[in-house]
């Protein structure tokens, strides 16, 4: 009886594999990269699996084992190897990277409801960019209010939605091959030869690698569970190899299955936003069930994305406030209500999300907004992943100081250079990813997206560098800003919104330049305000 109770405490490697799989890959990840690279993405997936996913996962396993007493989170790895400030800044960048993700998730909720209710993407033709942005923001507000009451329910729904999404993906791949056999091997992608899947390693290709990394990262979320295995040294590599096999099946065969229904040489421009629905509609048509598969997928997507959005909005804000260090995070952002909810943290989340949405509202079409937000994730998310490899390098530089039951590559020097290699690749993918995707090179829209990419990254990451200075003002004066200073900052934000609305009437070629100038002026004004000593009112 005692032995049975002891066994229940351990996590088996198949369970860990499934937990990791949910965080790593999904059907939309395959669709996004299929549009970026076409059938050549099959080769890219194979290279990514062996040269990136497996070593990345095993490095995460060792880091999780070393810092298991601190929860095994990314910020604790950096804090444990580089000190408190860099730990804080890592937590901030990890949080900042989730802002475009939740905005993209809210967009997906709006798109999913459109398909679920209308059975087509025609509603997008009648919805303006302003309406799309408005409903996205309404989605934010609704879920911030409901997550407090339905938080546990949403976590359950997200598990159900995630499981259903996985089953729908497997169903699509299997039925696609059954359908291929029924048609005698006919594919929409023609000609289909070995040359079809060989990438052309040019600048355009390398600028899309960031989206591949964005698709497969997230494995660090399972790091805290490494120490819950009975024999991590033997079982964890098994789990990661199994993860690689499952990911290989889904990405390689899933991409091939997409080539059955879509001509990889002539893909729809809105494939990233609507491709999943097109795919299941085509599958249903082939098997004579009409739009049945599409409707099932649409409601599965809505269920999953709604639950994910609610959990993310709560979890990311709580993580930021609780895991960034009291010495660096301003007190007014740590303020909670009677239920322990970080109210001002939610306001900051909504404010930055609105800022991101406002930048995208001036793009030509709704599809451009969706694609831009998605590609912004492909820049920021890989950039945050760089911290993982940096922490691993620090650990292997002084391995005696950081003992672990599980070790990836026994030779410290070899392990160090393995971490360095992945760090360089990820950093280059992040930098090259700043180049806009899905638009004509050097067109007016391309230049506009380039500017708002730079502005978004600067604001999201730069704000994290400013907040410790705000905290110092609180420590020195008792408050960060007085009422007059807060009014000036608020007025600056209102004027910025009005100015951005006015930009809607200008040519897109000038909008990016205006936004860049506006951002520089706003930073200068806030700096001047911060130079003034706050006036403390006497009680």
C-alpha positions as CSV (number, residue, x, y, z in Angstrom):
1,X,0.0,0.0,0.0
2,X,2.8,2.4,0.9
3,X,4.5,1.6,-2.4
4,X,1.4,2.4,-4.3
5,X,1.1,5.8,-2.6
6,X,4.8,6.5,-3.3
7,X,4.3,5.7,-7.0
8,X,1.4,8.2,-7.3
9,X,3.8,11.0,-6.4
10,X,5.8,10.4,-9.6
11,X,5.0,11.8,-13.1
12,X,5.5,9.2,-15.8
13,X,7.3,10.2,-19.1
14,X,4.2,9.6,-21.3
15,X,2.2,12.1,-19.3
16,X,5.0,14.6,-19.4
17,X,5.2,14.1,-23.2
18,X,1.5,15.0,-23.6
19,X,1.8,18.0,-21.3
20,X,4.7,19.3,-23.4
21,X,3.0,18.5,-26.7
22,X,0.1,20.8,-25.8
23,X,2.4,23.7,-25.1
24,X,4.6,23.2,-28.2
25,X,2.5,22.7,-31.4
26,X,-1.0,23.1,-32.8
27,X,-2.9,23.1,-36.1
28,X,-2.7,26.8,-36.6
29,X,1.1,26.7,-36.1
30,X,1.3,24.4,-39.1
31,X,-1.0,26.6,-41.2
32,X,0.9,29.8,-40.4
33,X,4.3,28.3,-41.5
34,X,2.7,26.6,-44.5
35,X,1.7,30.0,-45.9
36,X,5.2,31.4,-45.2
37,X,7.1,28.6,-46.9
38,X,4.7,26.4,-48.8
39,X,5.7,22.7,-49.1
40,X,9.3,23.5,-48.4
41,X,8.2,23.9,-44.8
42,X,8.4,20.0,-44.6
43,X,12.2,20.2,-44.8
44,X,12.2,23.1,-42.4
45,X,10.2,21.1,-39.9
46,X,12.7,18.1,-40.1
47,X,15.7,20.4,-39.6
48,X,14.0,22.2,-36.7
49,X,13.1,19.0,-35.0
50,X,16.6,17.5,-34.9
51,X,18.7,20.7,-34.7
52,X,16.4,22.8,-32.4
53,X,13.4,21.1,-30.7
54,X,15.3,18.2,-29.2
55,X,18.3,20.0,-27.8
56,X,16.1,22.9,-26.7
57,X,13.8,20.6,-24.8
58,X,16.7,18.8,-23.1
59,X,18.3,22.0,-22.1
60,X,15.0,23.1,-20.5
61,X,15.0,19.8,-18.6
62,X,18.3,20.4,-17.0
63,X,17.4,24.0,-16.1
64,X,14.2,22.9,-14.6
65,X,16.0,20.3,-12.5
66,X,18.5,22.8,-11.2
67,X,16.0,25.5,-10.1
68,X,13.2,23.3,-9.0
69,X,12.9,24.9,-5.6
70,X,12.2,28.2,-7.2
71,X,9.4,26.9,-9.4
72,X,11.5,26.3,-12.4
73,X,10.3,29.4,-14.2
74,X,12.4,31.2,-16.8
75,X,12.9,34.3,-14.6
76,X,14.1,32.2,-11.8
77,X,16.7,30.6,-14.1
78,X,18.1,34.0,-15.0
79,X,17.8,35.3,-11.5
80,X,19.7,32.3,-10.2
81,X,22.5,32.7,-12.7
82,X,22.7,36.5,-13.3
83,X,21.1,38.3,-10.3
84,X,17.9,40.0,-9.4
85,X,17.7,42.8,-12.0
86,X,18.2,40.5,-15.0
87,X,15.7,38.1,-13.4
88,X,13.2,41.0,-13.2
89,X,13.8,42.1,-16.8
90,X,13.4,38.5,-18.0
91,X,10.1,38.2,-16.3
92,X,9.0,41.5,-17.9
93,X,10.1,40.5,-21.4
94,X,8.3,37.2,-21.0
95,X,5.2,39.1,-20.0
96,X,5.6,41.7,-22.7
97,X,5.9,38.9,-25.3
98,X,2.4,37.7,-24.2
99,X,0.8,41.0,-25.0
100,X,0.7,40.4,-28.8
101,X,-0.2,36.8,-28.1
102,X,-3.4,37.6,-26.2
103,X,-4.3,40.3,-28.7
104,X,-3.9,37.7,-31.4
105,X,-6.0,35.3,-29.3
106,X,-8.7,37.9,-29.0
107,X,-8.6,38.4,-32.8
108,X,-9.0,34.6,-33.3
109,X,-12.0,34.6,-31.0
110,X,-13.7,37.2,-33.2
111,X,-12.8,35.4,-36.4
112,X,-13.9,32.0,-34.9
113,X,-17.3,33.4,-33.9
114,X,-17.7,34.8,-37.4
115,X,-17.2,31.4,-39.0
116,X,-19.2,29.5,-36.3
117,X,-22.3,31.7,-36.8
118,X,-22.1,32.4,-40.6
119,X,-20.4,29.3,-41.9
120,X,-18.0,31.4,-44.1
121,X,-15.5,34.2,-44.0
122,X,-17.9,36.6,-45.9
123,X,-18.5,38.6,-42.7
124,X,-14.9,39.8,-42.9
125,X,-15.7,41.7,-46.1
126,X,-18.4,43.7,-44.3
127,X,-16.4,44.4,-41.1
128,X,-14.2,47.5,-41.1
129,X,-10.8,47.6,-39.4
130,X,-12.2,49.8,-36.7
131,X,-15.1,47.4,-36.1
132,X,-12.6,44.5,-35.9
133,X,-10.4,46.4,-33.4
134,X,-13.5,47.4,-31.4
135,X,-14.8,43.8,-31.0
136,X,-11.3,42.6,-30.2
137,X,-11.1,45.1,-27.4
138,X,-14.6,44.3,-26.2
139,X,-13.5,40.7,-26.0
140,X,-10.6,41.8,-23.8
141,X,-12.9,43.7,-21.4
142,X,-15.5,40.9,-21.2
143,X,-12.9,38.3,-20.3
144,X,-11.2,40.5,-17.7
145,X,-14.5,40.8,-15.9
146,X,-15.6,37.1,-16.2
147,X,-12.3,35.4,-15.5
148,X,-12.6,36.2,-11.8
149,X,-15.8,34.2,-11.5
150,X,-15.1,31.6,-14.1
151,X,-11.4,31.1,-13.7
152,X,-11.5,27.5,-12.6
153,X,-14.2,26.7,-15.2
154,X,-12.1,28.3,-17.9
155,X,-9.1,26.2,-17.0
156,X,-11.3,23.1,-17.4
157,X,-12.7,24.4,-20.7
158,X,-9.2,25.1,-22.0
159,X,-8.1,21.6,-21.2
160,X,-11.2,20.3,-23.0
161,X,-10.7,22.7,-25.9
162,X,-7.0,21.8,-26.1
163,X,-7.9,18.1,-26.3
164,X,-10.5,18.7,-28.9
165,X,-8.1,20.8,-31.0
166,X,-5.5,18.0,-30.8
167,X,-8.1,15.4,-31.9
168,X,-9.3,17.6,-34.8
169,X,-5.8,18.0,-36.0
170,X,-5.2,14.3,-36.0
171,X,-8.6,13.8,-37.7
172,X,-7.6,16.2,-40.4
173,X,-4.3,14.5,-41.1
174,X,-5.7,11.0,-41.2
175,X,-8.8,11.8,-43.3
176,X,-6.7,13.9,-45.7
177,X,-4.6,10.8,-46.5
178,X,-7.7,8.6,-46.8
179,X,-9.1,11.2,-49.2
180,X,-5.8,11.2,-51.1
181,X,-6.1,7.4,-51.6
182,X,-9.8,7.8,-52.7
183,X,-8.7,10.3,-55.5
184,X,-5.9,8.1,-56.7
185,X,-3.2,10.4,-55.2
186,X,-4.4,13.7,-56.8
187,X,-3.1,16.7,-54.9
188,X,-3.8,20.4,-55.3
189,X,-0.1,21.1,-55.3
190,X,1.3,20.3,-58.7
191,X,3.9,19.4,-59.7
192,X,4.8,17.5,-56.5
193,X,8.5,16.5,-56.7
194,X,11.5,16.4,-54.4
195,X,12.3,20.0,-55.6
196,X,8.9,21.1,-54.2
197,X,10.0,20.5,-50.6
198,X,13.6,21.8,-50.9
199,X,13.8,25.4,-49.5
200,X,15.7,28.2,-51.1
201,X,17.8,29.5,-48.3
202,X,17.6,33.2,-49.1
203,X,16.9,36.3,-47.0
204,X,13.1,35.8,-47.3
205,X,13.5,32.2,-46.0
206,X,15.6,33.2,-43.0
207,X,13.1,36.0,-42.1
208,X,10.4,33.3,-41.6
209,X,12.5,31.1,-39.3
210,X,11.3,33.2,-36.3
211,X,7.7,32.0,-36.9
212,X,9.0,28.4,-36.9
213,X,10.6,29.0,-33.5
214,X,7.5,30.7,-32.3
215,X,5.6,27.5,-33.3
216,X,7.8,25.1,-31.4
217,X,8.7,27.1,-28.3
218,X,6.9,26.9,-24.9
219,X,8.6,23.7,-23.7
220,X,9.9,25.7,-20.7
221,X,6.4,25.6,-19.2
222,X,6.9,21.9,-18.3
223,X,10.3,22.4,-16.7
224,X,9.0,22.4,-13.1
225,X,7.7,18.9,-13.6
226,X,11.1,17.3,-14.3
227,X,11.8,16.8,-10.7
228,X,8.5,15.0,-10.2
229,X,9.7,12.1,-12.3
230,X,11.1,9.0,-10.6
231,X,14.3,8.8,-12.6
232,X,14.6,12.0,-14.6
233,X,18.0,11.0,-16.0
234,X,16.5,8.1,-17.9
235,X,12.8,9.2,-18.3
236,X,13.1,12.8,-19.3
237,X,15.0,12.1,-22.6
238,X,12.4,9.5,-23.4
239,X,9.7,12.1,-23.0
240,X,11.5,14.6,-25.2
241,X,12.2,12.0,-27.9
242,X,8.5,11.0,-27.8
243,X,7.6,14.7,-28.1
244,X,9.9,15.0,-31.1
245,X,8.2,12.0,-32.8
246,X,4.7,13.4,-32.1
247,X,5.7,16.9,-33.3
248,X,7.3,15.3,-36.4
249,X,4.1,13.4,-37.3
250,X,1.9,16.5,-36.8
251,X,4.1,19.0,-38.6
252,X,5.5,16.9,-41.5
253,X,2.3,15.0,-42.3
254,X,0.1,17.9,-41.4
255,X,2.0,20.2,-43.9
256,X,1.8,17.5,-46.6
257,X,-1.9,17.1,-45.9
258,X,-2.4,20.9,-46.4
259,X,-0.7,20.4,-49.8
260,X,-3.5,18.0,-50.8
261,X,-6.1,20.8,-50.5
262,X,-4.1,23.9,-51.2
263,X,-1.9,24.7,-54.2
264,X,1.4,25.6,-52.4
265,X,2.5,27.6,-55.5
266,X,-0.6,29.8,-55.3
267,X,-1.9,30.1,-51.7
268,X,-4.8,32.4,-50.6
269,X,-3.6,35.7,-49.0
270,X,-5.9,35.1,-46.0
271,X,-4.6,31.6,-45.3
272,X,-3.2,32.5,-41.9
273,X,-6.6,33.9,-40.7
274,X,-9.0,31.6,-42.5
275,X,-6.9,28.6,-43.7
276,X,-7.9,26.2,-40.9
277,X,-11.6,26.8,-41.7
278,X,-11.0,26.4,-45.5
279,X,-9.1,23.2,-44.8
280,X,-12.0,21.6,-42.8
281,X,-14.6,22.9,-45.2
282,X,-12.6,21.2,-48.1
283,X,-12.4,18.0,-46.0
284,X,-16.1,17.9,-45.3
285,X,-16.9,18.5,-49.0
286,X,-14.7,15.6,-50.1
287,X,-16.4,13.2,-47.6
288,X,-19.9,14.4,-48.5
289,X,-20.8,16.0,-45.1
290,X,-20.8,19.6,-46.2
291,X,-19.5,22.1,-43.6
292,X,-19.9,19.7,-40.7
293,X,-16.2,19.4,-40.0
294,X,-15.8,23.2,-40.4
295,X,-18.5,24.0,-37.9
296,X,-17.1,21.5,-35.4
297,X,-13.6,23.0,-35.8
298,X,-15.0,26.6,-35.6
299,X,-16.7,25.9,-32.2
300,X,-13.7,24.0,-31.0
301,X,-11.5,26.9,-31.8
302,X,-13.9,29.4,-30.1
303,X,-14.1,27.2,-27.0
304,X,-10.3,26.8,-26.8
305,X,-9.4,30.4,-27.6
306,X,-12.0,31.9,-25.2
307,X,-10.7,29.7,-22.3
308,X,-7.1,30.4,-23.2
309,X,-7.7,34.1,-23.3
310,X,-9.3,34.2,-19.9
311,X,-6.6,32.1,-18.3
312,X,-3.8,34.1,-20.0
313,X,-5.2,37.5,-19.0
314,X,-5.2,36.4,-15.3
315,X,-2.1,34.3,-15.2
316,X,0.2,36.7,-17.1
317,X,-0.8,39.6,-15.0
318,X,-0.4,37.8,-11.7
319,X,3.0,36.4,-12.9
320,X,4.3,39.8,-13.7
321,X,3.3,41.3,-10.4
322,X,4.4,38.4,-8.2
323,X,7.6,37.4,-10.0
324,X,9.5,40.6,-10.8
325,X,10.9,41.7,-7.5
326,X,9.6,44.4,-5.1
327,X,12.7,46.5,-5.6
328,X,11.9,47.0,-9.4
329,X,8.1,46.9,-9.7
330,X,6.3,50.1,-8.8
331,X,3.9,49.8,-5.9
332,X,0.9,51.2,-7.8
333,X,1.2,48.2,-10.2
334,X,1.3,45.8,-7.3
335,X,-1.9,47.2,-5.8
336,X,-4.6,44.5,-5.4
337,X,-8.3,44.6,-4.5
338,X,-10.0,42.7,-1.7
339,X,-10.0,39.6,-3.9
340,X,-6.3,39.8,-4.5
341,X,-6.6,40.8,-8.1
342,X,-3.9,43.2,-9.5
343,X,-6.3,45.9,-10.8
344,X,-3.7,48.3,-12.1
345,X,-1.9,45.4,-13.6
346,X,-5.0,44.6,-15.6
347,X,-5.2,48.3,-16.7
348,X,-1.6,48.1,-17.9
349,X,-2.4,44.9,-19.8
350,X,-5.4,46.6,-21.5
351,X,-3.6,49.8,-22.2
352,X,-0.7,48.1,-23.9
353,X,-3.0,45.8,-25.8
354,X,-5.0,48.8,-27.0
355,X,-1.8,50.4,-28.0
356,X,-0.9,47.4,-30.2
357,X,-4.3,47.3,-31.7
358,X,-4.2,51.0,-32.4
359,X,-1.0,50.6,-34.4
360,X,-2.6,47.9,-36.5
361,X,-5.9,49.6,-37.2
362,X,-4.5,51.7,-40.0
363,X,-3.4,48.7,-42.1
364,X,-5.3,48.3,-45.4
365,X,-7.4,45.3,-44.5
366,X,-8.6,43.1,-41.6
367,X,-6.5,40.3,-42.9
368,X,-3.4,42.5,-42.7
369,X,-4.1,43.3,-39.1
370,X,-4.3,39.6,-38.3
371,X,-1.2,38.7,-40.2
372,X,0.8,41.6,-38.7
373,X,-0.1,40.6,-35.1
374,X,0.8,37.0,-35.8
375,X,4.2,38.0,-37.3
376,X,4.8,40.3,-34.3
377,X,4.6,37.2,-32.1
378,X,7.2,35.6,-34.4
379,X,9.6,38.4,-33.5
380,X,9.1,38.9,-29.7
381,X,8.5,35.3,-28.7
382,X,11.8,33.9,-30.2
383,X,13.6,36.9,-28.6
384,X,12.4,35.8,-25.2
385,X,13.5,32.3,-25.9
386,X,17.1,33.6,-26.1
387,X,17.0,33.9,-22.3
388,X,16.7,30.1,-22.0
389,X,19.9,29.4,-24.0
390,X,21.7,32.2,-22.1
391,X,20.8,30.7,-18.8
392,X,22.0,27.3,-20.0
393,X,25.3,28.7,-21.1
394,X,25.8,30.3,-17.7
395,X,25.0,27.0,-15.9
396,X,27.4,25.0,-18.0
397,X,30.2,27.6,-17.6
398,X,30.2,26.8,-13.9
399,X,28.5,23.4,-13.7
400,X,29.9,22.6,-10.2
401,X,27.8,25.4,-8.8
402,X,24.6,24.1,-10.4
403,X,24.2,20.4,-9.8
404,X,21.3,18.5,-11.5
405,X,20.2,14.9,-11.5
406,X,19.6,15.2,-15.3
407,X,22.4,16.6,-17.4
408,X,22.2,17.4,-21.1
409,X,25.6,16.5,-22.7
410,X,28.2,15.6,-20.0
411,X,31.0,17.6,-21.6
412,X,30.6,21.2,-20.3
413,X,32.4,22.8,-23.2
414,X,30.4,21.0,-25.8
415,X,27.2,21.8,-24.0
416,X,28.2,25.4,-23.8
417,X,28.7,25.7,-27.5
418,X,25.4,23.9,-28.2
419,X,23.6,26.5,-26.1
420,X,25.6,29.3,-27.9
421,X,24.6,27.9,-31.3
422,X,20.9,27.9,-30.5
423,X,21.2,31.4,-29.0
424,X,22.8,32.8,-32.1
425,X,20.2,31.1,-34.4
426,X,17.3,32.3,-32.3
427,X,18.7,35.9,-32.0
428,X,19.3,36.1,-35.8
429,X,15.7,34.8,-36.4
430,X,14.4,37.5,-34.1
431,X,16.3,40.3,-35.9
432,X,15.4,39.1,-39.4
433,X,11.8,38.5,-38.4
434,X,11.4,42.3,-38.0
435,X,11.2,42.4,-41.7
436,X,7.4,42.4,-42.5
437,X,5.8,39.3,-44.0
438,X,2.8,38.7,-46.2
439,X,3.2,42.1,-48.0
440,X,5.1,43.2,-51.1
441,X,8.7,44.0,-50.3
442,X,9.4,47.8,-49.9
443,X,5.8,48.7,-50.6
444,X,4.1,51.4,-48.6
445,X,2.5,48.8,-46.3
446,X,5.9,47.1,-45.9
447,X,7.5,50.3,-44.6
448,X,4.6,51.0,-42.3
449,X,4.7,47.5,-40.8
450,X,8.5,47.8,-40.4
451,X,8.0,51.0,-38.4
452,X,5.2,49.7,-36.1
453,X,7.2,46.5,-35.6
454,X,10.1,48.6,-34.2
455,X,7.8,50.9,-32.2
456,X,5.9,47.9,-30.7
457,X,9.1,46.2,-29.6
458,X,10.6,49.4,-28.3
459,X,7.6,50.3,-26.2
460,X,6.9,46.7,-24.9
461,X,10.5,46.0,-23.9
462,X,11.6,49.6,-23.1
463,X,8.8,50.1,-20.6
464,X,10.3,47.3,-18.6
465,X,13.6,49.2,-18.4
466,X,11.8,52.4,-17.2
467,X,9.8,50.9,-14.4
468,X,12.7,50.4,-12.0
469,X,13.3,54.1,-12.3
470,X,9.7,54.7,-11.4
471,X,10.1,52.4,-8.4
472,X,13.1,54.5,-7.3
473,X,11.0,57.6,-7.3
474,X,8.5,55.9,-5.1
475,X,11.3,54.9,-2.7
476,X,12.7,58.4,-2.7
477,X,9.6,60.5,-2.6
478,X,6.9,58.1,-1.4
479,X,5.0,58.4,-4.7
480,X,5.9,58.0,-8.3
481,X,4.1,61.0,-9.7
482,X,1.8,63.7,-8.2
483,X,-1.7,64.4,-9.6
484,X,-0.5,67.1,-12.0
485,X,2.1,64.8,-13.5
486,X,-0.5,61.9,-13.8
487,X,-2.9,64.4,-15.5
488,X,-0.1,65.4,-18.0
489,X,0.7,61.7,-18.7
490,X,-3.0,60.9,-19.2
491,X,-3.4,64.0,-21.5
492,X,-0.5,62.8,-23.5
493,X,-2.1,59.4,-24.0
494,X,-5.4,61.1,-25.1
495,X,-3.6,63.4,-27.5
496,X,-1.8,60.4,-28.9
497,X,-5.0,58.5,-29.5
498,X,-6.6,61.6,-31.2
499,X,-3.5,62.0,-33.4
500,X,-3.5,58.3,-34.4
501,X,-7.2,58.6,-35.3
502,X,-6.3,61.6,-37.5
503,X,-3.6,59.5,-39.1
504,X,-6.4,57.3,-40.6
505,X,-6.9,60.1,-43.2
506,X,-3.3,60.2,-44.3
507,X,-1.4,58.1,-46.8
508,X,0.0,54.9,-45.3
509,X,3.4,55.9,-46.6
510,X,3.5,58.8,-44.1
511,X,1.7,57.1,-41.2
512,X,4.8,55.1,-40.2
513,X,7.0,58.2,-40.2
514,X,4.4,60.2,-38.2
515,X,4.1,57.3,-35.6
516,X,7.9,57.2,-35.3
517,X,8.1,60.9,-34.7
518,X,5.2,60.8,-32.3
519,X,6.8,58.0,-30.3
520,X,10.1,59.9,-29.9
521,X,8.2,63.1,-28.8
522,X,6.1,61.0,-26.3
523,X,9.3,59.5,-24.8
524,X,10.9,62.9,-24.5
525,X,7.8,64.4,-22.8
526,X,7.6,61.6,-20.3
527,X,11.3,61.9,-19.6
528,X,10.9,65.6,-18.9
529,X,7.9,64.9,-16.6
530,X,10.0,62.3,-14.8
531,X,12.8,64.8,-14.2
532,X,10.4,66.9,-12.0
533,X,10.1,66.2,-8.3
534,X,6.6,65.2,-7.4
535,X,4.7,67.5,-5.1
536,X,3.6,65.6,-2.0
537,X,0.4,67.0,-0.6
538,X,0.3,67.6,3.1
539,X,-2.4,65.7,5.1
